[in-house]
Amino acid sequence: MLDPRNMTLILVVAAAFLLGGIIYILVSATPRELQAFIIQHNMYQSINELIVVVVAYIFGALSLIYMYSTMRKKSMETIKTAGLALLLLFISLTMLSYLYYLKNAR
């Protein structure tokens, strides 16, 4: 169970489920909700929301890069890399949830 290959696989699968959850949230909205969100986002975009979105996308992209490099190597170092990918993806999801909270708090 504590073999580096098993731990790496477990962390990558957890990160994939988290990424799948993010994609599901983005896809499950109806077109009317998406249109309203885009219109409202363009009209009332604050610097705080812009920073949250940019940092969340950067963390999401970095997590994908780390997941890809994890799948290429099989060593003890990949456990740290897969854990970092999972952490970055979790931070990204948390920031997007915060953005959703900001949008609905008004």
C-alpha positions as CSV (number, residue, x, y, z in Angstrom):
1,M,0.0,0.0,0.0
2,L,2.8,2.4,0.8
3,D,4.7,1.6,-2.4
4,P,5.5,4.8,-4.4
5,R,3.6,3.5,-7.4
6,N,0.4,2.8,-5.4
7,M,0.5,6.2,-3.5
8,T,1.1,8.1,-6.8
9,L,-1.8,6.3,-8.4
10,I,-4.1,7.0,-5.5
11,L,-3.1,10.7,-5.4
12,V,-3.5,11.1,-9.2
13,V,-6.9,9.4,-9.1
14,A,-8.0,11.7,-6.3
15,A,-6.8,14.7,-8.3
16,A,-8.6,13.4,-11.4
17,F,-11.9,13.1,-9.4
18,L,-11.4,16.6,-8.1
19,L,-10.8,17.9,-11.7
20,G,-13.8,15.9,-12.9
21,G,-15.9,17.7,-10.2
22,I,-14.7,21.1,-11.4
23,I,-15.6,20.2,-15.0
24,Y,-19.0,18.8,-13.9
25,I,-19.8,22.0,-12.1
26,L,-18.9,24.1,-15.1
27,V,-20.9,21.8,-17.5
28,S,-24.0,21.2,-15.4
29,A,-25.2,24.8,-15.4
30,T,-28.0,25.6,-17.8
31,P,-27.2,27.8,-20.8
32,R,-29.4,30.6,-19.3
33,E,-27.4,30.5,-16.0
34,L,-24.1,30.6,-18.0
35,Q,-25.4,33.5,-20.1
36,A,-26.5,35.4,-17.0
37,F,-23.2,34.7,-15.3
38,I,-21.2,35.9,-18.3
39,I,-23.2,39.1,-18.7
40,Q,-23.0,39.8,-15.0
41,H,-19.4,39.0,-14.9
42,N,-18.5,41.3,-17.7
43,M,-20.6,44.2,-16.3
44,Y,-19.7,44.0,-12.7
45,Q,-16.2,42.5,-12.7
46,S,-14.1,43.7,-9.8
47,I,-10.4,43.4,-9.3
48,N,-10.9,40.9,-6.5
49,E,-12.9,38.6,-8.8
50,L,-10.3,38.9,-11.5
51,I,-7.5,38.0,-9.2
52,V,-9.4,35.0,-7.8
53,V,-10.1,33.7,-11.4
54,V,-6.5,34.2,-12.6
55,V,-4.9,32.5,-9.6
56,A,-7.4,29.6,-9.7
57,Y,-6.7,29.0,-13.4
58,I,-2.9,29.2,-12.8
59,F,-3.1,26.7,-10.0
60,G,-5.3,24.4,-12.1
61,A,-2.8,24.5,-15.0
62,L,0.1,23.9,-12.6
63,S,-1.7,20.9,-11.2
64,L,-2.2,19.4,-14.6
65,I,1.5,19.9,-15.4
66,Y,2.4,18.2,-12.1
67,M,0.0,15.3,-12.8
68,Y,1.5,14.8,-16.3
69,S,5.0,14.7,-14.9
70,T,3.9,12.3,-12.2
71,M,2.6,9.8,-14.7
72,R,5.9,9.8,-16.6
73,K,8.2,9.0,-13.6
74,K,7.8,6.2,-11.0
75,S,9.8,7.0,-7.9
76,M,9.4,8.3,-4.3
77,E,9.6,11.8,-5.6
78,T,6.4,11.3,-7.6
79,I,4.4,11.0,-4.3
80,K,5.4,14.6,-3.4
81,T,4.6,15.8,-7.0
82,A,1.2,14.0,-7.0
83,G,0.4,15.5,-3.6
84,L,1.3,18.9,-4.8
85,A,-0.9,18.5,-7.8
86,L,-3.8,17.5,-5.6
87,L,-3.2,20.4,-3.3
88,L,-3.0,22.9,-6.1
89,L,-6.2,21.5,-7.6
90,F,-7.9,21.7,-4.2
91,I,-6.8,25.4,-3.8
92,S,-8.1,26.1,-7.3
93,L,-11.5,24.5,-6.5
94,T,-11.7,26.5,-3.2
95,M,-10.9,29.8,-5.0
96,L,-13.6,29.1,-7.6
97,S,-16.1,28.3,-4.8
98,Y,-15.1,31.6,-3.2
99,L,-15.8,33.4,-6.4
100,Y,-19.2,31.7,-6.6
101,Y,-19.9,32.9,-3.0
102,L,-18.9,36.4,-4.0
103,K,-21.3,36.3,-7.0
104,N,-24.2,35.1,-4.9
105,A,-23.6,37.3,-1.9
106,R,-24.7,40.5,-3.7
